[in-house]
Every structure is written in structure tokens, then in C-alpha cells.
Amino acid sequence: MAHDDKSLIVMKFGGTSVGSAERMENVASLIKEHSRQAGVVVVVSAMGGVTDMLIRAATEASRGNREAWRDVRQELARRHREAADKTLSPAEQALVLPRLAEQMINFENLCSGFSLVREVTPRAMDTLSSLGEVMSATLLAAILRSMGCPAEAVDATEVIVTDEKFGNASPLFEESVEKTTSRLLPLVERGQIPVVTGFRGATRDGLCTTLGRGGSDYSATLVGAALKADEIWIWTDVDGVMTADPRLVPNAQIIPEISYQEAIELSFFGAKVLHPKTIQPVVKRGIPVWIKNTFNPSCAGTKIVPSCTRNGRPGLKAVTSVSKTQLITLSGRNTLTFAHLAAKAFDALGLEGVETLMVTQSSADNVLCFAVHQADLARVKAHLEQVFELELLHDQRASIEIMPHVAIVVAIGENMKGTPGIAGRAFSALGRKGINIIAIAQGASEISISFAVKASEVKDAVQAIHEEFQL
């Protein structure tokens, strides 16, 4: 959407990018610089560490621990006050300090309530856990104004409409588009910079919700898609999307360009750069998303585009891994058909809302094998035991085996499609290092191949594949 023929960019800044007064000033300078060439809408996270502090305060309050949440209150007030003192003109301070004080009163009222009833409802937790975004948006808008950039803090509860699933709400896209355009476009057209709170939204009735942990990236692409922005820039503390986790592969490189599909696969399998749902809103609109480093703004970063198949070289783009996983093997013996076994198992997983990281099957032996996050194991196991109770009682009919300490290694690349020999090369590379592959899965989309290996061998496995394909 062109505004006076200027392009429109949505910029999102993560918690580390706005972690202190200096960092906020640095961010404001970046915004100011880019706002000369383009219309800018900003989406901002809470200051680094603040969301965790708020969640901790709520938990302690619900245990009746007054001391603990009072300490958090002091620390929050101090951090935001300090940032205001260091960055704002006296006129801006007079405007902003009462607003920050108001948020601290909200915080106190919520925590006092939790202490009284000794519980935190998901709905109240959403209001409390997203106060950090309200405070950082208030501050950043004021810093921009102090630098001579007209800016206004906007609470996302005014623009993003969600369902009522507190703690992990899903946006209602059409309604959000309507509210976002009517609230933000007039500001942009007047040459102002809206600074929108990430992470938050609201139900149709105006109750505050959150989009799940790390949801500010998602907020940015929702706002960008709603405004039909030309580009979305996600500013974080890394140079871009890497060919592998640099902690496992010290010589990992930045990938200059990846496709939506590759980015979704990478974020699902644990690459920390993006929230898994981030790409969804921009797919229809085909808006490019950039990953850039606030602390190294001259680095080009990674561009995420609809597709890279045309110009990419065949083969792999990146290798990622998920280390804390467990492998569950269900055997149906001869009494249960494979379809029946799978239907019951996935129904159980669906009811628990658990994501499987990889699935393999052997229909002849009636065996289904899948990997889940270690954190989900207890729930999954209990549910499966319940669902297969009768079959398990008759030992010969079904069994559940669990293999702990497993890691999933995933090789990803849109251009693996139709390129022969990739799986073979990957297996040979692992074989040469003496790494045993426990299970293998490849989707029909051919965009990724997953291997289960022993958790202790994950580093060697990732390195072996990275070297084999010279990423």
C-alpha cells in the first residue's frame, strides 16, 4: 500500500534490542533514519527479561508470597524509570512517568488479587504478562518524540482481535485487518510513527489475550499483512538465519535468502530466530520478511521470500536439531490394524495438543514410532496408556516402548525436491562418523529429511551433514 508513494515498512524489535536505555536510543535512531525514506510502523517487545519477571511475580503472588512480587515491582519500576530518566526530555517525562506509574498500579492490583484468591487464571495472566510491552511501547514512542520524530504508542488490544484461548490466542484475521487499518493508517498518513505493543491482542469483548511465548514476531507479520506493508523487518540479536546453530557448528554461515516454507520448517524444528506462526499471515500477500541484527545494522541479514526454487542451487539450505526429545514406539501386534492403531494414537495426541516432531511407520509389523518433546512425554504416555488400556492388559495385543535421550536432526532445503542422492549422501556422512540412525522420516513435500540419533551424538551429526553439503 503506497502512502504518498513512500513504501511502508513494519519493524519489530525484540527484548534484547530494547533491553536498556542505551539500546532503546539506538533503536530509536535506527527507526528515525529509516523513517526518512519510508513510512514506518513499529512493533515492540517488553524489555529483555521483563516478561519472565512478570510471570514469576504472578506465580509468587498466587502462593501468597508478597515479598517476592513486591521485589519484582520495585525492579520493574526502577528499570523503566531509569530508561525514562536517561532518554527523555523533561516535557516527555512529565507525560510518560504517570503512564508508567499507571501500569505499576495495574501490576499491584493484579498481584494483590492473585494473593487473595491464591490462583492465577489464564485470562488474568495474559493481562499481567503483557504489561512489559505496554511500558516499552510507551517509552520508545516518547524517545522518538524526544528525537523529533512524531510517534504514538498504540496498545495492540485496539488492533489485533483474537479468539478467547487465553495464553495462546489465535488472531481473527479479517477483523484484525479492519481495526489495524482504521487505527494505524491515519497515523502513518499524517507522518507519525505508531509504536505497537507486540505479544498482546484482545477478544471481541475487549479482554486482553496473548499470542503465546515469542508472539511479538507474529504481531509484526499480522500488522504488516493487515497494512499490506512492502516489507517486514524483524530486528533481533543475531545476524540472520544461519545454516546451523553456531554453538554446534562454529563455521555456520548466514543464509542470504530462504523461502517461507524453509523458514516455517526451521522455526518448527527449533531454530530460535522465528516464532513458528510468524510466516502464516504474510503467505497470501507475498510480503518479504527480513531478519536483521539491531547490534550490527550494516549486516544485510536474511530475506524470507515466497519461494527460492528458481535461482537456488540444488540441495540443502540448513541443518537444525531438537535435542530434548523422546521416541515412543507403539506396537499393535496382529490384533489391531495399523489404521486403527494410528487413529487412536493421533487422537490421543490431538486431545493433548501435542506436536510430533517426526513420525515413521512399519505397516507390515503394525508399528508406529513418533518423537515428542521431553516436556510433553508424561502427558502423552498417560494418555496413550488410557486409550490403549484394554490392549495393554492383554500383553500380546499392544505395547508402548519409550526411548529416552534422543535428538532429531533435520536437513532442510526447498531445492532438495527432485535432487537425487541427497538422503544417501547424508546417511553416508553420518555413517563415516559412526553415528547410528535410529529412525528416518521424509515428508512428501521433500523439503526436509529428519533423522533420530542419540542425544549425545547430535553435535557430531549436525557437523557431519553441514560439512558434507558444504553449507
ABEGO torsion letter per residue (X at the ends): XBBGGBBBBBBBBBAAAAABAAAAAAAAAAAAAAAAABBBBBBBBBBBGAAAAAAAAAAAAAAGBAAAAAAAAAAAAAAAAAAAAAABBAAAAAAAAAAAAAAAAAAAAAAAAAAAAGBBBAAAAAAAAAAAAAAAAAAAAAAAAAAGBBBBBBBAAAABBBBABBGBBBBBAAAAAAAAAAAAAAAAAAGBBBBBBBGBBBBAAGBBBBAEBGAAAAAAAAAAAAAGBABBBBBBABAEBBABBAAABAABBBBABBBAAAAAAAAAAGBAABBAAAAAAAAAAGBBBBBBBAABAABAEBBBBABAAAABBBEBABBBBBABBBBBBBBAEAABBAAAAAAAAAAAAAAAGBBBABBBBBAAAGBBBBBBBAAAAAAAAAAAAAAAAAAAABAAABBBBBBBGBBBBBBBBAAABGBBGAAAAAAAAAAAAGBBBABBBBBAAGABBBBBBBAAAAAAAAAAAAAAAGX
